[in-house]
């Protein structure tokens, strides 16, 4: 039907004053149609501007810009937003110099736990042109939005690893290993045998001999029978975490280095990888493989007093020659620092007599005060390993409940992990490593 014919019929129709009703309805219909069209246009423009703001904020926190000054990052975000906004149609041109229309803010923060964090915020407010300005009574509609992007860079970190190699770390890692060693080391006067694979220079159990008939110590015997000891698991865990760090560094761009030391008595503290942290991961793994419990002379005056946490931690503290920095990839900054302490936690040293029990934490406090985070892997000192021996029952068993709390106090927040018999030391140490660096991953 032609429009002219329709209007003619509408004009001629007298039923219900159709023409009058149509005339009254035409105004709001036109207003609503115009509003819908202009509002839809404004929402499309706002969506496009939001995308431009997102891109601008992300550009300020890109890997390229993370090492640039804040002013450069802000300028980059501004250039990107202005270019996108200027190319859009249907909007009133921005006055980019007016902070009420465009504001870009880039900030940064840094801490020992969070690494280096940069935040970029882009806020805009503009006007969309109305096609039905005469009908709507306004020439523009406001469009506005805010975009925020965050990124953290993985900080360069030096890892200081202290591996307890005292005699008590010669405990088998499994229940089966403990039972086997006890059953094989029974002798006259010791019907329960011994759970520890003691490393001695003067072994005297006539029942433990090598293939040539020579009496050997329990340490040699355990290894000859493929019994994994905690010292062995500790060495493997160190090698595994070094490999994990090597892989992680290739992924996140951080520079990781390792300093590896073993301890029992403070006098036996040994820096296996040299005086400073090393990035030669293969060498660190090779040095870890050389760690072993010290061979002691059974019956000597201090043969059982072989674990000095305090004195050994003091030596480690001295090895950290510079306080850690923020781990930024910029001149003048220094790597962050994390200490991994792998120990069964039982103190046994001579200070005005034999001192046994939980370690003191004053050296932990001194190290943490320098900005070094401490991660503790506690290889549980279980009562089952010693509760068959009367001397141990009298002098050590009652002190075992105090060990874990002291080690927790030594550790930094959320960096304590306990592994008991039949547990996996490598998995635990890798978990601690990931916990120590998890805030260093890129996030947006």
Secondary structure, DSSP 4 states (H G I P E B T S, - for coil): --HHHHHHHHHH--GGGHHHHHHHHHHHHHHHHHHHHHHHHHHHHHHHHHHHHHHHHHHHTSTTTTTS-HHHHHHHHHHHHHHHHHT-SSBPPP-TT-TTTEEEEEEEEEETTTEEEEEEEEEEEEEEEPTTHHHHT-SEEEEEEEEEEEEEEPPPEEEEEEEE-SGGGGBBSSHHHHHHHHHHS-BTTBTT--SB---BSS---TT-B-TTS-B--HHHHHHHTTPPBHHHHHHHHHHHHHHHHHHHHHHH---EEEEEEEESSGGG-EETT-SS-B--HHHHHHHHTT--PPPB-TTSTTTT--B-HHHHHHHHHHH--S------SSTT---EEEEEEEE--EEEEESSSEEEEEPP-HHHHHHHHTT-EEEEEEE---GGGTTTSHHHHHHTGGGTHHHHHHHHHHSPTT-EEEE-TT--HHHHHHHHHHHHHGGGS---
